[in-house]
């Protein structure tokens, strides 16, 4: 029975994890659909903006932008990266700058099909596309008037053709055609919003059901373990009583050996009491072990512990109100509460530690301390602050960086990178500081970059470990509290924060080397 409940609880926790992953996937798909849906609306608005700007100014770049928007939307021209953000506003001023590089050409319709839209949603887009022909006809007439005005000898702003073109683009016919198209687009947005919200509600419902089933399974398992411990204790007491009766019988039959038998009976009684206490502790140890292995996450443990505390308190309150509360019940309650509160506290502390580590991974771009530093001197300060980590452990740090090497960089990121690297060397390369070794740092100054080499002569890494060295939550030191985020933080700081690159080489039992390439000038502004 207990084994079956253990399996059921494990499967429930597994399906809860799967449902959570499905919920996250659905949310991501909904986010992508929202971005693409907004592009449908923005594409139409940008076309109108460029047409009116061309009619108002006669500047040919707005006609070029108009045609480019059409080509990008139809997949006839490369689609800029981050096109869903602000793009054309950067190009409209004189000497406007392209905000991002181009990616492959792909039509907006194809992108929507890849994400997945229903036939009804596709029909709305097709109707909007068909209706846009009338809008294009008016815009082409306006463009012809602009061309007529530009061909005259007088300034374009003073030509009647300019006013006629603007009137066309603000005419009732144009506004009616535009409103009809946007009505279809609005219906499309409503349809996809309803569909994605329905999918999110379904995924959330599945996750809640899975979580509830896992919780019920755990509670049943907990009750089964308690029942097992209780009946095992009754069985032990009955066995002790049987043995005691046997000893008493021998005592009555052999009165001449009364003193010896009495002493033996006392010894046996003490032994049995010790066995009972040992059995109690073993049962309690099994219970704690079971709780530790069956709960899926620290927060799950905290929630379960909180529910248990509330349940026990309610039971105690009921016995108090019913006037059935005994000293044993109070003792049992305090004993259970002590263990539950300890478990709750440790679980929350573990969760807080993980949250803090996630904060480090999500690099805050809004607070910067960028300045020119002498790299060697700055690294010497960092290593000095880390001295307690390797002091008296036979570990030496040799900083060979040239004293004149200057680097414009966010100094907090550099300090975090080398703090993590030194910690990694001490824990993994030098076996928690049990091995002596040397850490060497060197740097090469090129025209635009600084290439930093960080190398230790520790135990190195296997290829299987090397392949995952920058993966978040991957660690070979889980049993000692490692979170697996140290090297992931280093990678994110180098690549995302400092706009550089990092690679790792290692040979088992010989060395580990990290090569970091950083721009000499900060590129984050």
C-alpha positions as CSV (number, residue, x, y, z in Angstrom):
1,X,0.0,0.0,0.0
2,X,2.8,2.4,1.0
3,X,4.8,1.6,-2.1
4,X,1.7,2.2,-4.3
5,X,1.1,5.5,-2.7
6,X,4.8,6.4,-3.2
7,X,4.5,5.6,-6.9
8,X,1.2,7.5,-7.2
9,X,2.7,10.6,-5.5
10,X,5.8,10.4,-7.7
11,X,3.6,10.2,-10.9
12,X,1.5,13.0,-9.7
13,X,4.5,15.2,-9.1
14,X,5.8,14.3,-12.6
15,X,2.5,15.1,-14.3
16,X,2.4,18.4,-12.3
17,X,5.8,19.3,-13.7
18,X,4.6,18.4,-17.2
19,X,1.5,20.5,-16.9
20,X,3.6,23.4,-15.7
21,X,5.8,23.1,-18.7
22,X,2.7,23.0,-20.9
23,X,1.4,26.1,-19.3
24,X,4.7,27.9,-19.9
25,X,4.7,26.8,-23.6
26,X,1.2,28.0,-24.0
27,X,2.1,31.4,-22.5
28,X,5.1,31.7,-24.9
29,X,2.9,30.9,-27.9
30,X,0.4,33.4,-26.7
31,X,3.1,36.0,-26.4
32,X,4.4,35.3,-29.9
33,X,0.8,35.5,-31.3
34,X,0.3,38.9,-29.6
35,X,3.5,40.3,-31.2
36,X,2.6,39.1,-34.7
37,X,-1.0,40.3,-34.2
38,X,0.3,43.8,-33.3
39,X,2.4,43.7,-36.5
40,X,-0.8,43.2,-38.6
41,X,-2.2,46.4,-37.2
42,X,1.1,48.4,-37.2
43,X,1.7,47.4,-40.8
44,X,-1.5,49.0,-41.9
45,X,-0.9,52.1,-39.7
46,X,2.6,52.5,-41.0
47,X,1.5,52.3,-44.7
48,X,-1.1,55.1,-44.0
49,X,1.5,57.2,-42.2
50,X,4.0,56.9,-45.1
51,X,1.4,57.7,-47.7
52,X,0.3,60.8,-45.9
53,X,3.9,61.9,-45.2
54,X,4.7,61.5,-48.9
55,X,1.6,63.5,-49.9
56,X,2.4,66.3,-47.4
57,X,6.1,66.7,-48.1
58,X,6.7,65.2,-51.6
59,X,9.8,63.6,-50.1
60,X,10.5,60.5,-52.1
61,X,11.9,58.6,-49.1
62,X,8.4,58.2,-47.7
63,X,7.3,56.5,-50.9
64,X,10.4,54.3,-50.6
65,X,9.4,53.5,-47.0
66,X,5.8,52.8,-48.2
67,X,7.0,50.2,-50.8
68,X,9.5,48.7,-48.3
69,X,6.8,48.1,-45.7
70,X,4.7,46.3,-48.3
71,X,7.7,44.2,-49.4
72,X,8.6,43.3,-45.9
73,X,5.0,42.3,-45.1
74,X,4.8,40.2,-48.2
75,X,8.1,38.5,-47.7
76,X,9.7,40.1,-50.7
77,X,12.4,41.9,-48.7
78,X,14.5,41.0,-45.7
79,X,12.7,41.4,-42.4
80,X,14.6,43.6,-39.9
81,X,15.4,42.0,-36.5
82,X,13.2,43.2,-33.7
83,X,10.8,44.6,-36.3
84,X,8.0,44.4,-33.8
85,X,9.7,47.2,-31.8
86,X,10.1,50.8,-32.9
87,X,11.6,50.8,-36.4
88,X,10.4,53.4,-39.0
89,X,10.5,56.3,-36.5
90,X,14.3,56.0,-36.5
91,X,14.4,56.4,-40.3
92,X,12.1,59.3,-40.8
93,X,14.4,62.1,-39.7
94,X,17.2,63.4,-42.0
95,X,20.2,61.1,-41.6
96,X,18.0,58.5,-39.9
97,X,19.8,55.4,-38.7
98,X,18.6,51.8,-39.1
99,X,18.0,50.5,-35.6
100,X,18.8,46.8,-36.3
101,X,20.2,44.5,-38.9
102,X,18.2,42.5,-41.3
103,X,17.2,38.8,-41.1
104,X,15.8,36.5,-43.6
105,X,12.8,37.5,-45.8
106,X,9.5,36.0,-44.6
107,X,6.0,37.2,-45.1
108,X,3.8,38.2,-42.1
109,X,1.2,35.6,-43.3
110,X,3.8,32.8,-43.2
111,X,4.9,33.8,-39.7
112,X,1.3,33.7,-38.5
113,X,0.8,30.3,-40.1
114,X,3.9,29.0,-38.4
115,X,2.7,30.1,-35.0
116,X,-0.7,28.7,-35.8
117,X,-3.9,30.5,-36.6
118,X,-7.4,29.1,-37.1
119,X,-9.3,29.1,-40.4
120,X,-11.6,31.7,-39.2
121,X,-8.7,34.0,-38.2
122,X,-7.1,33.4,-41.6
123,X,-10.4,34.3,-43.3
124,X,-10.4,37.7,-41.5
125,X,-6.9,38.4,-42.7
126,X,-7.7,37.5,-46.2
127,X,-10.8,39.7,-46.2
128,X,-8.7,42.6,-44.9
129,X,-6.2,42.0,-47.6
130,X,-8.9,41.9,-50.3
131,X,-10.4,45.1,-48.9
132,X,-7.0,46.9,-49.0
133,X,-7.2,47.0,-52.8
134,X,-9.6,50.0,-52.6
135,X,-7.3,51.7,-50.1
136,X,-4.3,51.1,-52.4
137,X,-6.3,52.5,-55.4
138,X,-6.9,55.8,-53.5
139,X,-3.2,55.9,-52.4
140,X,-2.0,55.4,-55.9
141,X,-4.2,58.3,-57.1
142,X,-2.7,60.4,-54.4
143,X,0.9,59.3,-55.4
144,X,0.1,60.3,-59.0
145,X,-1.0,63.8,-57.8
146,X,2.3,64.1,-55.8
147,X,4.3,63.2,-58.9
148,X,2.3,65.8,-60.9
149,X,3.0,68.4,-58.3
150,X,6.7,67.6,-58.2
151,X,7.0,67.9,-62.0
152,X,5.8,71.6,-61.9
153,X,8.2,74.5,-61.8
154,X,6.7,76.0,-58.6
155,X,7.5,74.8,-55.1
156,X,5.7,71.6,-54.3
157,X,4.2,72.9,-51.1
158,X,2.4,75.6,-53.1
159,X,0.9,73.3,-55.8
160,X,-2.8,72.4,-56.0
161,X,-1.7,68.8,-56.6
162,X,-0.3,68.6,-53.0
163,X,-3.6,69.7,-51.5
164,X,-5.5,67.4,-53.7
165,X,-3.3,64.5,-52.7
166,X,-3.7,65.3,-49.0
167,X,-7.5,65.6,-49.4
168,X,-7.6,62.2,-51.0
169,X,-5.8,60.6,-48.1
170,X,-8.1,62.2,-45.6
171,X,-11.3,61.8,-47.7
172,X,-14.3,60.0,-46.4
173,X,-13.8,57.2,-49.0
174,X,-10.3,56.7,-47.7
175,X,-11.3,56.7,-44.1
176,X,-14.2,54.4,-44.8
177,X,-11.9,51.9,-46.6
178,X,-9.4,52.2,-43.8
179,X,-12.1,51.6,-41.1
180,X,-13.4,48.6,-42.9
181,X,-9.9,47.0,-43.1
182,X,-9.2,47.8,-39.4
183,X,-12.6,46.3,-38.5
184,X,-11.5,43.0,-40.1
185,X,-8.1,43.3,-38.3
186,X,-9.9,44.1,-35.0
187,X,-12.1,41.0,-35.5
188,X,-8.9,38.9,-36.1
189,X,-7.3,40.3,-32.9
190,X,-10.4,39.4,-30.9
191,X,-10.5,35.9,-32.3
192,X,-6.9,35.1,-31.6
193,X,-7.2,36.7,-28.1
194,X,-10.2,34.5,-27.3
195,X,-8.4,31.4,-28.6
196,X,-5.1,32.0,-26.8
197,X,-6.9,32.9,-23.5
198,X,-9.0,29.8,-23.8
199,X,-5.8,27.7,-24.2
200,X,-4.2,29.4,-21.2
201,X,-7.3,28.7,-19.1
202,X,-7.2,25.0,-20.1
203,X,-3.5,24.7,-19.4
204,X,-4.0,26.4,-16.0
205,X,-6.9,24.1,-15.1
206,X,-4.8,21.0,-16.0
207,X,-2.0,22.3,-13.8
208,X,-4.3,23.0,-10.8
209,X,-5.8,19.5,-11.1
210,X,-2.4,17.9,-11.3
211,X,-1.2,19.9,-8.3
212,X,-4.3,19.0,-6.3
213,X,-3.9,15.3,-7.1
214,X,-0.2,15.4,-6.1
215,X,-1.1,17.1,-2.8
216,X,-3.9,14.5,-2.0
217,X,-1.5,11.7,-2.9
218,X,1.1,13.1,-0.5
219,X,-1.4,13.5,2.3
220,X,-2.5,9.9,1.9
221,X,1.1,8.7,1.8
222,X,1.7,10.7,5.0
223,X,-1.3,9.1,6.7
224,X,-0.2,5.6,5.6
225,X,3.3,6.1,7.0
226,X,1.9,7.3,10.3
227,X,-0.4,4.3,10.4
228,X,2.4,2.0,9.6
229,X,4.5,3.4,12.4
230,X,1.6,3.2,14.9
231,X,0.8,-0.4,14.2
232,X,4.4,-1.3,14.2
233,X,4.7,0.2,17.6
234,X,1.7,-1.8,18.9
235,X,3.3,-4.9,17.5
236,X,6.5,-4.2,19.3
237,X,4.7,-3.5,22.6
238,X,2.8,-6.8,22.3
239,X,6.0,-8.7,21.6
240,X,7.6,-7.1,24.7
241,X,4.6,-8.1,26.8
242,X,4.8,-11.7,25.6
243,X,8.4,-12.0,26.4
244,X,7.8,-10.4,29.8
245,X,5.2,-13.0,30.6
246,X,7.6,-15.7,29.5
247,X,10.2,-14.4,31.9
248,X,7.7,-14.1,34.7
249,X,6.7,-17.7,34.2
250,X,10.3,-18.8,34.4
251,X,10.7,-16.8,37.5
252,X,7.8,-18.5,39.2
253,X,9.0,-22.0,38.2
254,X,12.6,-21.4,39.3
255,X,12.3,-19.6,42.6
256,X,15.7,-20.8,43.6
257,X,17.2,-18.6,40.9
258,X,15.1,-15.6,41.8
259,X,17.9,-13.1,42.0
260,X,19.5,-14.1,38.7
261,X,16.2,-14.3,36.9
262,X,15.1,-10.9,38.3
263,X,18.3,-9.3,37.1
264,X,17.9,-11.0,33.7
265,X,14.3,-9.8,33.5
266,X,15.4,-6.2,34.3
267,X,18.1,-6.4,31.6
268,X,15.7,-7.8,29.1
269,X,13.1,-5.1,30.0
270,X,15.7,-2.3,29.5
271,X,16.7,-3.9,26.2
272,X,13.2,-4.1,25.0
273,X,12.5,-0.5,25.9
274,X,15.6,0.5,24.0
275,X,14.4,-1.5,21.0
276,X,11.0,0.3,21.2
277,X,12.7,3.7,21.3
278,X,15.0,2.7,18.4
279,X,12.0,1.6,16.4
280,X,10.3,5.0,17.1
281,X,13.4,6.9,15.9
282,X,13.7,4.7,12.8
283,X,10.1,5.3,11.9
284,X,10.5,9.0,12.4
285,X,13.7,9.0,10.3
286,X,11.9,7.1,7.5
287,X,9.1,9.7,7.6
288,X,11.4,12.6,7.3
289,X,13.3,10.9,4.5
290,X,10.1,10.2,2.7
291,X,9.0,13.8,2.9
292,X,12.4,15.0,1.6
293,X,12.3,12.7,-1.4
294,X,8.7,12.9,-2.4
295,X,8.2,16.7,-2.5
296,X,9.0,18.1,-5.9
297,X,10.2,21.6,-5.1
298,X,11.2,23.6,-2.0
299,X,8.1,25.7,-2.3
300,X,6.0,22.5,-2.5
301,X,7.6,21.4,0.7
302,X,6.8,24.7,2.3
303,X,3.2,24.7,1.2
304,X,2.7,21.1,2.4
305,X,4.4,21.9,5.8
306,X,2.1,24.9,6.2
307,X,-1.0,22.9,5.4
308,X,0.1,20.2,7.9
309,X,0.7,22.8,10.7
310,X,-2.7,24.3,10.1
311,X,-4.3,20.8,10.1
312,X,-2.6,19.8,13.4
313,X,-3.5,23.1,15.0
314,X,-7.1,22.7,14.0
315,X,-7.1,19.1,15.4
316,X,-5.6,20.4,18.7
317,X,-8.1,23.1,18.8
318,X,-11.0,20.6,18.3
319,X,-9.7,18.4,21.1
320,X,-9.4,21.4,23.3
321,X,-13.0,22.5,22.5
322,X,-14.2,18.9,23.0
323,X,-12.3,18.7,26.3
324,X,-10.5,15.5,25.1
325,X,-7.0,17.1,25.1
326,X,-4.4,15.1,26.9
327,X,-0.8,15.8,27.9
328,X,0.4,13.2,25.4
329,X,-1.5,15.0,22.6
330,X,0.1,18.3,23.6
331,X,3.6,16.7,23.7
332,X,3.0,15.1,20.4
333,X,1.8,18.4,18.9
334,X,4.9,20.3,20.1
335,X,7.1,17.6,18.8
336,X,5.5,17.6,15.3
337,X,5.4,21.4,15.1
338,X,9.1,21.6,15.9
339,X,9.9,19.4,12.9
340,X,7.4,21.0,10.6
341,X,8.6,24.5,11.3
342,X,12.2,23.5,10.8
343,X,11.3,21.9,7.4
344,X,9.3,25.0,6.4
345,X,12.1,27.4,7.3
346,X,14.8,25.4,5.5
347,X,12.6,25.1,2.4
348,X,11.9,28.8,2.2
349,X,15.5,29.6,2.7
350,X,16.4,27.3,-0.2
351,X,13.8,29.0,-2.4
352,X,15.1,32.4,-1.4
353,X,18.6,31.3,-2.4
354,X,17.4,30.2,-5.8
355,X,15.5,33.4,-6.3
356,X,18.6,35.4,-5.4
357,X,20.6,33.4,-8.0
358,X,18.0,34.1,-10.7
359,X,18.3,37.8,-9.9
360,X,22.0,37.5,-10.7
361,X,21.3,35.7,-14.0
362,X,18.7,38.4,-15.1
363,X,21.3,41.2,-15.6
364,X,19.9,44.6,-14.6
365,X,20.5,47.0,-17.6
366,X,19.3,50.1,-15.8
367,X,22.1,50.6,-13.3
368,X,25.6,50.9,-14.7
369,X,29.0,51.9,-13.4
370,X,31.2,52.2,-16.5
371,X,34.7,53.7,-16.4
372,X,38.2,53.2,-17.6
373,X,40.2,50.9,-15.4
374,X,43.7,49.6,-15.3
375,X,42.8,45.9,-15.6
376,X,45.7,44.5,-13.6
377,X,45.2,46.8,-10.6
378,X,41.5,46.2,-10.6
379,X,41.9,42.4,-10.7
380,X,44.5,42.7,-7.9
381,X,41.8,44.4,-5.8
382,X,39.3,41.7,-6.6
383,X,41.7,38.9,-5.7
384,X,42.6,40.6,-2.5
385,X,39.0,40.6,-1.4
386,X,38.9,36.9,-2.2
387,X,41.9,36.0,-0.1
388,X,39.9,34.3,2.7
389,X,38.7,31.7,0.1
390,X,42.2,30.4,-0.6
391,X,44.3,31.6,2.3
392,X,46.4,28.8,3.8
393,X,45.2,26.3,1.2
394,X,48.3,26.3,-1.0
395,X,46.5,28.1,-3.9
396,X,48.4,31.0,-5.6
397,X,47.0,33.6,-8.0
398,X,49.5,35.0,-10.5
399,X,48.3,38.2,-12.3
400,X,50.4,38.6,-15.4
401,X,48.3,41.4,-17.0
402,X,50.3,44.4,-18.2
403,X,50.0,47.3,-15.7
404,X,49.3,49.8,-18.5
405,X,46.4,48.0,-20.1
406,X,43.3,50.2,-20.0
407,X,39.7,48.9,-20.4
408,X,36.4,50.8,-20.5
409,X,34.0,48.4,-18.9
410,X,31.2,48.0,-16.3
411,X,33.4,47.2,-13.3
412,X,30.8,45.4,-11.3
413,X,30.4,42.8,-14.0
414,X,34.2,42.3,-14.2
415,X,34.4,41.8,-10.5
416,X,31.5,39.3,-10.5
417,X,33.1,37.3,-13.4
418,X,36.4,36.8,-11.8
419,X,34.9,36.1,-8.3
420,X,32.8,33.3,-9.9
421,X,35.9,32.0,-11.8
422,X,38.0,31.9,-8.6
423,X,35.2,30.2,-6.7
424,X,34.8,27.6,-9.5
425,X,38.6,26.8,-9.4
426,X,38.7,26.4,-5.6
427,X,35.5,24.2,-5.5
428,X,35.9,22.1,-8.6
429,X,39.5,22.5,-9.8
430,X,41.2,22.2,-6.4
431,X,38.6,20.0,-4.7
432,X,37.2,22.4,-2.2
433,X,40.7,23.7,-1.5
434,X,42.1,20.3,-0.6
435,X,44.6,20.5,-3.5
436,X,47.4,22.9,-4.0
437,X,47.5,24.8,-7.3
438,X,48.1,27.9,-9.3
439,X,45.7,30.3,-11.1
440,X,47.3,32.4,-13.9
441,X,45.7,35.4,-15.5
442,X,47.1,37.0,-18.7
443,X,45.8,39.5,-21.3
444,X,46.5,40.4,-24.9
445,X,45.7,44.0,-26.1
446,X,44.5,44.3,-29.7
447,X,43.3,47.3,-31.6
448,X,39.6,46.9,-30.6
449,X,39.6,44.0,-28.0
450,X,41.2,42.7,-24.9
451,X,41.6,38.9,-24.8
452,X,41.9,37.6,-21.2
453,X,43.2,34.2,-20.3
454,X,42.2,32.6,-17.0
455,X,43.8,29.2,-16.3
456,X,44.2,26.9,-13.3
457,X,46.2,23.7,-13.1
458,X,43.5,21.8,-11.1
459,X,41.8,18.5,-11.9
460,X,40.2,19.7,-15.1
461,X,36.9,18.4,-16.5
462,X,35.6,15.5,-18.5
463,X,34.3,16.2,-21.9
464,X,30.7,15.5,-20.7
465,X,31.1,18.2,-18.0
466,X,32.9,20.6,-20.4
467,X,30.0,20.5,-22.9
468,X,27.5,21.7,-20.2
469,X,29.8,24.1,-18.2
470,X,27.8,27.2,-19.1
471,X,24.3,25.6,-18.7
472,X,22.2,27.0,-15.9
473,X,21.6,24.7,-12.9
474,X,24.2,22.1,-14.1
475,X,26.6,21.3,-11.3
476,X,28.8,18.4,-10.1
477,X,28.6,19.8,-6.6
478,X,24.9,19.4,-5.9
479,X,25.5,17.4,-2.7
480,X,27.4,20.3,-1.1
481,X,24.8,22.9,-1.9
482,X,26.0,24.0,-5.4
483,X,23.2,25.7,-7.4
484,X,24.8,25.3,-10.9
485,X,24.5,29.0,-11.7
486,X,28.0,30.3,-11.2
487,X,29.3,29.7,-14.8
488,X,26.0,30.5,-16.3
489,X,26.2,34.0,-14.6
490,X,29.7,34.4,-16.0
491,X,28.5,33.5,-19.5
492,X,25.6,36.0,-19.3
493,X,27.8,38.8,-18.0
494,X,30.4,38.4,-20.7
495,X,28.1,38.0,-23.6
496,X,25.0,40.1,-22.7
497,X,26.3,42.7,-20.3
498,X,29.8,43.3,-21.7
499,X,29.1,42.3,-25.4
500,X,32.0,39.9,-25.5
501,X,32.6,36.2,-26.0
502,X,33.9,33.4,-23.7
503,X,35.0,29.8,-24.4
504,X,36.4,27.1,-22.1
505,X,39.0,24.4,-22.7
506,X,40.0,21.7,-20.3
507,X,42.0,18.5,-20.0
508,X,41.2,16.1,-17.2
509,X,43.8,16.0,-14.4
510,X,45.8,18.8,-16.1
511,X,44.1,22.2,-16.5
512,X,41.0,24.3,-17.2
513,X,41.3,27.6,-19.2
514,X,38.7,30.3,-19.9
515,X,39.3,32.7,-22.7
516,X,37.3,36.0,-22.5
517,X,37.2,38.4,-25.4
518,X,35.9,41.9,-24.5
519,X,35.6,45.2,-26.5
520,X,38.0,47.9,-25.3
521,X,35.2,50.4,-25.4
522,X,31.8,49.8,-23.7
523,X,29.1,49.0,-26.3
524,X,26.1,49.1,-24.0
525,X,25.2,52.7,-24.6
